């Protein structure tokens, strides 16, 4: 009788307590456990866009730093980053490996418009979060059609409109010539520029393929249009070639702009020639660790200390290092917010409900925020201009 009473009490407790425990139960999808969280990525560690690969290296190093201090909620972050050579077929192969063999919980930080275009439908069908992509193509910010895909890079279209507004304010009667990469990235930038300029202001357009060895012939053609403003929606190699060619053929434009994807001192402005690049404008939303303005900034000092310890061979003037650092921090924020409910659905929920997140290497006045209806991560851009040595701010941050 005593044994039966104890058993009844035990069963009753289990039933009553079980209801409460359900609220605290750990929930895992593939790629998560009590000990680890697997996060996947593709990055061009080789090929034409390899200059961008520093971001992937820094994300991995930052996760290592987090793991050395106990991980996130007691779990290690496992970073699986594969070389896709900036080739869409290779991106497909490596992404399938991450999902079907490695079984990652989520993919984040992958680079490129064409490369991510090759896999975003697949990842949405599989309901695998494809987060914080390094591309601003509008199709990667479509919560209704592709809810599992979110961008890191601000919208290319918005950046194009920012350039248009600056041109109209400083040179209302400008004749504009545009060079753009012949893909979704270049076309989205161009669409944003067109939407902001007056009818007929764009007097010439020229496209190039990412595989083209030079863009010299396109620049010669654009000069013949009589344009006095030149806008380049190009990747770094083509952007540097274009700036240099403008100088070489004595095209005396009043204003010159490059996409933020090419607003780099070491990989674009210096190869083009500092004098040729002087006056070039672009946009940015994070601090340049090599800029003397941030020499005494505590966050920049912390970033440099991190880089010296974990990636001493990487050049901190390469802005991809700051991007990787910031991307890693926002991903840690998402995993932390997910708590013990490490499901793909909850990871997506946390990534799309960020509230005024201010990270150390963002420019003052710029924060991150997302909603289920608006996946655009950044709330502002900063116009910048190259002075022959560094980029400096032009005016206050510009909001959509």
PAGU-377516 format. One record per residue (C-alpha): residue in three letters; x, y, z. Coordinates in nm, 3 decimals. Example, Ala and Ser with C-alpha at 12.3 -4.5 7.8 and 13.67 -1.06 7.14 Angstrom:
# residues 2
REC  type     east    north       up
REC   ALA    1.230   -0.450    0.780
REC   SER    1.367   -0.106    0.714
# end
This chain:
# residues 400
REC  type     east    north       up
REC   UNK    0.000    0.000    0.000
REC   UNK    0.285    0.242    0.085
REC   UNK    0.455    0.155   -0.245
REC   UNK    0.131    0.221   -0.436
REC   UNK    0.082    0.556   -0.262
REC   UNK    0.437    0.663   -0.349
REC   UNK    0.390    0.556   -0.709
REC   UNK    0.061    0.749   -0.737
REC   UNK    0.224    1.060   -0.590
REC   UNK    0.520    1.027   -0.825
REC   UNK    0.297    0.986   -1.129
REC   UNK    0.079    1.276   -1.022
REC   UNK    0.386    1.498   -0.980
REC   UNK    0.522    1.393   -1.318
REC   UNK    0.193    1.479   -1.485
REC   UNK    0.154    1.812   -1.309
REC   UNK    0.520    1.913   -1.338
REC   UNK    0.540    1.801   -1.700
REC   UNK    0.306    2.080   -1.810
REC   UNK    0.540    2.341   -1.665
REC   UNK    0.854    2.173   -1.800
REC   UNK    0.722    2.187   -2.157
REC   UNK    0.770    2.564   -2.153
REC   UNK    1.136    2.519   -2.058
REC   UNK    1.215    2.221   -2.280
REC   UNK    1.511    2.257   -2.514
REC   UNK    1.421    2.242   -2.882
REC   UNK    1.670    2.156   -3.152
REC   UNK    1.673    2.125   -3.527
REC   UNK    1.957    1.976   -3.729
REC   UNK    2.281    2.158   -3.654
REC   UNK    2.209    2.232   -3.288
REC   UNK    2.260    2.038   -2.967
REC   UNK    2.347    2.086   -2.601
REC   UNK    2.709    2.143   -2.700
REC   UNK    2.722    2.317   -3.039
REC   UNK    2.555    2.525   -3.307
REC   UNK    2.663    2.467   -3.669
REC   UNK    2.659    2.770   -3.897
REC   UNK    2.745    2.741   -4.267
REC   UNK    2.878    2.980   -4.530
REC   UNK    3.014    3.002   -4.884
REC   UNK    3.280    3.257   -4.969
REC   UNK    3.516    3.318   -5.266
REC   UNK    3.845    3.223   -5.103
REC   UNK    3.977    3.193   -5.459
REC   UNK    3.873    3.343   -5.791
REC   UNK    3.790    3.694   -5.913
REC   UNK    3.624    3.809   -5.590
REC   UNK    3.875    3.662   -5.344
REC   UNK    3.948    4.009   -5.202
REC   UNK    3.613    3.980   -5.023
REC   UNK    3.705    3.656   -4.847
REC   UNK    3.851    3.832   -4.543
REC   UNK    3.496    3.865   -4.409
REC   UNK    3.461    3.486   -4.387
REC   UNK    3.795    3.451   -4.211
REC   UNK    3.704    3.716   -3.954
REC   UNK    3.365    3.560   -3.880
REC   UNK    3.538    3.229   -3.806
REC   UNK    3.797    3.402   -3.586
REC   UNK    3.529    3.592   -3.393
REC   UNK    3.339    3.269   -3.329
REC   UNK    3.664    3.120   -3.201
REC   UNK    3.697    3.414   -2.960
REC   UNK    3.340    3.360   -2.838
REC   UNK    3.404    2.987   -2.793
REC   UNK    3.712    3.056   -2.582
REC   UNK    3.493    3.239   -2.331
REC   UNK    3.229    2.966   -2.309
REC   UNK    3.040    2.999   -2.636
REC   UNK    2.679    3.116   -2.660
REC   UNK    2.453    2.992   -2.382
REC   UNK    2.714    2.723   -2.316
REC   UNK    2.732    2.603   -2.678
REC   UNK    3.027    2.625   -2.916
REC   UNK    2.976    2.796   -3.251
REC   UNK    3.095    2.568   -3.532
REC   UNK    3.182    2.771   -3.845
REC   UNK    3.179    2.573   -4.172
REC   UNK    3.288    2.806   -4.453
REC   UNK    3.360    2.666   -4.800
REC   UNK    3.520    2.817   -5.108
REC   UNK    3.271    2.870   -5.392
REC   UNK    3.519    3.060   -5.614
REC   UNK    3.243    3.317   -5.683
REC   UNK    3.093    3.059   -5.918
REC   UNK    2.718    2.985   -5.893
REC   UNK    2.752    2.613   -5.979
REC   UNK    3.014    2.578   -5.706
REC   UNK    2.788    2.768   -5.465
REC   UNK    2.513    2.514   -5.533
REC   UNK    2.749    2.223   -5.469
REC   UNK    2.891    2.366   -5.147
REC   UNK    2.552    2.480   -5.014
REC   UNK    2.401    2.135   -5.067
REC   UNK    2.697    1.989   -4.879
REC   UNK    2.637    2.226   -4.588
REC   UNK    2.266    2.141   -4.569
REC   UNK    2.256    1.772   -4.655
REC   UNK    2.590    1.643   -4.525
REC   UNK    2.699    1.886   -4.256
REC   UNK    2.338    1.960   -4.154
REC   UNK    2.398    2.319   -4.045
REC   UNK    2.131    2.500   -3.847
REC   UNK    2.160    2.810   -4.066
REC   UNK    2.369    2.970   -4.338
REC   UNK    2.490    3.328   -4.298
REC   UNK    2.716    3.587   -4.455
REC   UNK    2.755    3.432   -4.801
REC   UNK    2.884    3.671   -5.067
REC   UNK    2.746    3.766   -5.405
REC   UNK    2.427    3.831   -5.597
REC   UNK    2.467    3.564   -5.866
REC   UNK    2.599    3.307   -5.619
REC   UNK    2.319    3.353   -5.366
REC   UNK    2.065    3.362   -5.650
REC   UNK    2.170    3.007   -5.734
REC   UNK    2.067    2.872   -5.393
REC   UNK    1.805    3.094   -5.228
REC   UNK    1.506    2.907   -5.370
REC   UNK    1.656    2.575   -5.258
REC   UNK    1.723    2.705   -4.906
REC   UNK    1.371    2.846   -4.875
REC   UNK    1.223    2.514   -4.988
REC   UNK    1.433    2.340   -4.723
REC   UNK    1.339    2.611   -4.469
REC   UNK    1.704    2.671   -4.386
REC   UNK    1.771    3.032   -4.274
REC   UNK    1.995    3.212   -4.524
REC   UNK    2.088    3.514   -4.317
REC   UNK    2.278    3.843   -4.351
REC   UNK    2.391    3.800   -4.710
REC   UNK    2.664    4.019   -4.856
REC   UNK    2.448    4.147   -5.138
REC   UNK    2.194    4.427   -5.156
REC   UNK    1.988    4.286   -5.443
REC   UNK    1.621    4.361   -5.364
REC   UNK    1.507    4.002   -5.420
REC   UNK    1.691    3.896   -5.105
REC   UNK    1.463    4.115   -4.896
REC   UNK    1.124    3.966   -4.985
REC   UNK    0.962    3.831   -4.666
REC   UNK    0.649    3.707   -4.845
REC   UNK    0.807    3.513   -5.130
REC   UNK    1.136    3.408   -4.964
REC   UNK    1.093    3.437   -4.588
REC   UNK    1.410    3.242   -4.499
REC   UNK    1.647    3.483   -4.680
REC   UNK    1.766    3.814   -4.529
REC   UNK    2.032    4.064   -4.644
REC   UNK    2.319    4.223   -4.458
REC   UNK    2.417    4.474   -4.726
REC   UNK    2.175    4.767   -4.761
REC   UNK    1.959    4.776   -5.073
REC   UNK    2.144    4.849   -5.398
REC   UNK    1.839    5.041   -5.517
REC   UNK    1.845    5.267   -5.211
REC   UNK    2.215    5.337   -5.260
REC   UNK    2.146    5.427   -5.623
REC   UNK    1.879    5.674   -5.507
REC   UNK    2.124    5.825   -5.254
REC   UNK    2.365    5.896   -5.542
REC   UNK    2.081    6.043   -5.749
REC   UNK    1.976    6.277   -5.468
REC   UNK    2.334    6.397   -5.420
REC   UNK    2.376    6.459   -5.794
REC   UNK    2.051    6.656   -5.809
REC   UNK    2.146    6.871   -5.511
REC   UNK    2.496    6.955   -5.632
REC   UNK    2.451    6.949   -6.010
REC   UNK    2.081    6.971   -6.105
REC   UNK    2.151    6.978   -6.479
REC   UNK    2.407    6.697   -6.472
REC   UNK    2.457    6.468   -6.767
REC   UNK    2.525    6.127   -6.618
REC   UNK    2.714    5.830   -6.763
REC   UNK    2.691    5.490   -6.593
REC   UNK    2.910    5.180   -6.595
REC   UNK    2.748    4.874   -6.440
REC   UNK    2.818    4.506   -6.400
REC   UNK    2.580    4.309   -6.620
REC   UNK    2.402    4.114   -6.348
REC   UNK    2.130    4.159   -6.086
REC   UNK    2.361    4.372   -5.872
REC   UNK    2.449    4.624   -6.142
REC   UNK    2.094    4.641   -6.273
REC   UNK    1.948    4.703   -5.926
REC   UNK    2.192    4.989   -5.866
REC   UNK    2.105    5.135   -6.206
REC   UNK    1.732    5.110   -6.137
REC   UNK    1.773    5.301   -5.811
REC   UNK    1.976    5.573   -5.983
REC   UNK    1.719    5.608   -6.261
REC   UNK    1.431    5.631   -6.015
REC   UNK    1.596    5.927   -5.845
REC   UNK    1.717    6.127   -6.145
REC   UNK    1.518    6.343   -6.381
REC   UNK    1.409    6.214   -6.720
REC   UNK    1.693    6.223   -6.972
REC   UNK    1.970    6.292   -6.721
REC   UNK    2.138    5.958   -6.787
REC   UNK    2.291    6.018   -7.131
REC   UNK    2.496    5.697   -7.161
REC   UNK    2.510    5.346   -7.015
REC   UNK    2.770    5.072   -7.060
REC   UNK    2.777    4.728   -6.906
REC   UNK    3.060    4.480   -6.856
REC   UNK    3.082    4.113   -6.766
REC   UNK    3.257    4.009   -6.445
REC   UNK    3.493    3.799   -6.660
REC   UNK    3.598    4.092   -6.883
REC   UNK    3.973    4.162   -6.847
REC   UNK    3.927    4.541   -6.865
REC   UNK    3.658    4.808   -6.896
REC   UNK    3.872    5.051   -7.095
REC   UNK    3.656    5.045   -7.408
REC   UNK    3.342    5.112   -7.204
REC   UNK    3.499    5.420   -7.043
REC   UNK    3.606    5.560   -7.381
REC   UNK    3.251    5.512   -7.508
REC   UNK    3.099    5.680   -7.204
REC   UNK    3.328    5.982   -7.234
REC   UNK    3.209    6.039   -7.592
REC   UNK    2.857    6.100   -7.459
REC   UNK    2.959    6.436   -7.317
REC   UNK    2.858    6.337   -6.964
REC   UNK    2.996    6.544   -6.677
REC   UNK    2.913    6.296   -6.399
REC   UNK    3.038    5.936   -6.394
REC   UNK    2.878    5.663   -6.181
REC   UNK    3.040    5.320   -6.152
REC   UNK    2.833    5.029   -6.021
REC   UNK    3.124    4.787   -6.036
REC   UNK    3.317    4.531   -5.837
REC   UNK    3.665    4.637   -5.713
REC   UNK    3.883    4.535   -6.007
REC   UNK    3.660    4.701   -6.268
REC   UNK    3.605    5.003   -6.043
REC   UNK    3.980    5.063   -6.010
REC   UNK    4.028    5.022   -6.386
REC   UNK    3.747    5.268   -6.458
REC   UNK    3.880    5.538   -6.224
REC   UNK    4.228    5.506   -6.374
REC   UNK    4.098    5.517   -6.732
REC   UNK    3.889    5.829   -6.662
REC   UNK    4.212    6.000   -6.559
REC   UNK    4.419    5.856   -6.846
REC   UNK    4.184    5.986   -7.118
REC   UNK    4.140    6.326   -6.950
REC   UNK    3.768    6.289   -6.894
REC   UNK    3.717    6.588   -6.669
REC   UNK    3.400    6.488   -6.488
REC   UNK    3.262    6.721   -6.222
REC   UNK    3.162    6.430   -5.996
REC   UNK    3.245    6.062   -5.978
REC   UNK    3.073    5.789   -5.773
REC   UNK    3.149    5.424   -5.699
REC   UNK    2.924    5.164   -5.539
REC   UNK    2.992    5.088   -5.174
REC   UNK    3.106    4.743   -5.286
REC   UNK    3.414    4.920   -5.425
REC   UNK    3.472    5.197   -5.172
REC   UNK    3.806    5.054   -5.060
REC   UNK    4.133    5.239   -5.030
REC   UNK    4.374    4.945   -5.063
REC   UNK    4.198    4.744   -5.333
REC   UNK    4.044    5.021   -5.544
REC   UNK    4.166    5.376   -5.478
REC   UNK    4.536    5.296   -5.449
REC   UNK    4.548    5.068   -5.759
REC   UNK    4.358    5.335   -5.954
REC   UNK    4.602    5.601   -5.834
REC   UNK    4.526    5.833   -5.541
REC   UNK    4.527    6.142   -5.762
REC   UNK    4.292    5.979   -6.014
REC   UNK    4.060    5.871   -5.731
REC   UNK    4.062    6.202   -5.544
REC   UNK    3.706    6.332   -5.511
REC   UNK    3.535    5.997   -5.573
REC   UNK    3.220    5.957   -5.363
REC   UNK    3.046    5.651   -5.221
REC   UNK    2.856    5.537   -4.912
REC   UNK    2.940    5.346   -4.597
REC   UNK    2.775    5.245   -4.269
REC   UNK    3.069    5.123   -4.059
REC   UNK    3.400    5.263   -3.932
REC   UNK    3.717    5.237   -4.139
REC   UNK    3.974    5.100   -3.894
REC   UNK    4.258    5.266   -4.089
REC   UNK    4.097    5.611   -4.078
REC   UNK    4.283    5.852   -3.843
REC   UNK    3.943    5.982   -3.724
REC   UNK    3.904    5.661   -3.525
REC   UNK    4.260    5.647   -3.389
REC   UNK    4.139    5.710   -3.031
REC   UNK    3.807    5.528   -3.063
REC   UNK    3.772    5.251   -2.802
REC   UNK    3.574    5.020   -3.033
REC   UNK    3.830    5.054   -3.313
REC   UNK    4.112    4.984   -3.067
REC   UNK    3.930    4.670   -2.950
REC   UNK    3.881    4.559   -3.310
REC   UNK    4.249    4.607   -3.392
REC   UNK    4.348    4.415   -3.079
REC   UNK    4.120    4.130   -3.185
REC   UNK    4.268    4.126   -3.537
REC   UNK    4.626    4.132   -3.406
REC   UNK    4.557    3.829   -3.186
REC   UNK    4.345    3.615   -3.417
REC   UNK    4.431    3.723   -3.774
REC   UNK    4.762    3.911   -3.761
REC   UNK    4.829    3.863   -4.133
REC   UNK    4.505    4.035   -4.241
REC   UNK    4.513    4.405   -4.327
REC   UNK    4.266    4.597   -4.108
REC   UNK    4.239    4.865   -4.378
REC   UNK    4.049    4.606   -4.583
REC   UNK    3.693    4.697   -4.488
REC   UNK    3.585    4.336   -4.532
REC   UNK    3.748    4.268   -4.196
REC   UNK    3.517    4.517   -4.022
REC   UNK    3.220    4.373   -4.212
REC   UNK    3.305    4.019   -4.097
REC   UNK    3.351    4.137   -3.738
REC   UNK    3.012    4.311   -3.737
REC   UNK    2.836    4.023   -3.912
REC   UNK    2.973    3.778   -3.655
REC   UNK    2.846    4.000   -3.373
REC   UNK    2.493    4.024   -3.513
REC   UNK    2.485    3.644   -3.560
REC   UNK    2.596    3.594   -3.199
REC   UNK    2.314    3.831   -3.101
REC   UNK    2.064    3.614   -3.289
REC   UNK    2.186    3.283   -3.144
REC   UNK    2.191    3.432   -2.795
REC   UNK    1.835    3.560   -2.834
REC   UNK    1.721    3.216   -2.952
REC   UNK    1.812    3.072   -2.612
REC   UNK    1.744    2.699   -2.585
REC   UNK    1.498    2.699   -2.875
REC   UNK    1.754    2.641   -3.148
REC   UNK    1.516    2.564   -3.430
REC   UNK    1.545    2.709   -3.778
REC   UNK    1.212    2.881   -3.734
REC   UNK    1.322    3.054   -3.414
REC   UNK    1.661    3.153   -3.556
REC   UNK    1.473    3.321   -3.842
REC   UNK    1.234    3.486   -3.595
REC   UNK    1.522    3.635   -3.395
REC   UNK    1.703    3.752   -3.711
REC   UNK    1.391    3.934   -3.828
REC   UNK    1.302    4.101   -3.499
REC   UNK    1.616    4.299   -3.420
REC   UNK    1.546    4.618   -3.230
REC   UNK    1.780    4.920   -3.259
REC   UNK    2.097    4.714   -3.225
REC   UNK    2.403    4.937   -3.199
REC   UNK    2.726    4.746   -3.260
REC   UNK    3.072    4.889   -3.186
REC   UNK    3.203    4.932   -3.542
REC   UNK    2.890    5.092   -3.689
REC   UNK    2.911    5.463   -3.758
REC   UNK    2.758    5.690   -3.494
REC   UNK    2.387    5.737   -3.555
REC   UNK    2.347    5.413   -3.752
REC   UNK    2.178    5.109   -3.596
REC   UNK    2.038    4.771   -3.704
REC   UNK    1.671    4.681   -3.693
REC   UNK    1.449    4.430   -3.870
REC   UNK    1.085    4.327   -3.862
REC   UNK    0.892    4.038   -4.009
REC   UNK    0.772    4.275   -4.281
REC   UNK    1.101    4.460   -4.346
REC   UNK    1.427    4.266   -4.364
REC   UNK    1.648    4.569   -4.442
REC   UNK    1.902    4.566   -4.159
REC   UNK    2.041    4.921   -4.170
REC   UNK    1.842    5.237   -4.113
REC   UNK    2.087    5.479   -4.280
REC   UNK    2.385    5.538   -4.512
REC   UNK    2.672    5.783   -4.476
REC   UNK    2.795    5.959   -4.792
REC   UNK    3.175    5.964   -4.808
REC   UNK    3.439    6.123   -5.034
REC   UNK    3.800    6.021   -5.102
REC   UNK    4.054    6.296   -5.035
REC   UNK    4.355    6.121   -5.188
REC   UNK    4.436    5.929   -4.870
REC   UNK    4.114    5.839   -4.690
REC   UNK    3.738    5.857   -4.724
REC   UNK    3.570    6.124   -4.513
REC   UNK    3.200    6.191   -4.435
REC   UNK    2.986    6.423   -4.644
REC   UNK    2.693    6.562   -4.444
REC   UNK    2.480    6.366   -4.198
REC   UNK    2.365    6.001   -4.239
REC   UNK    2.099    5.962   -4.508
REC   UNK    1.785    5.759   -4.433
REC   UNK    1.548    5.587   -4.677
# end
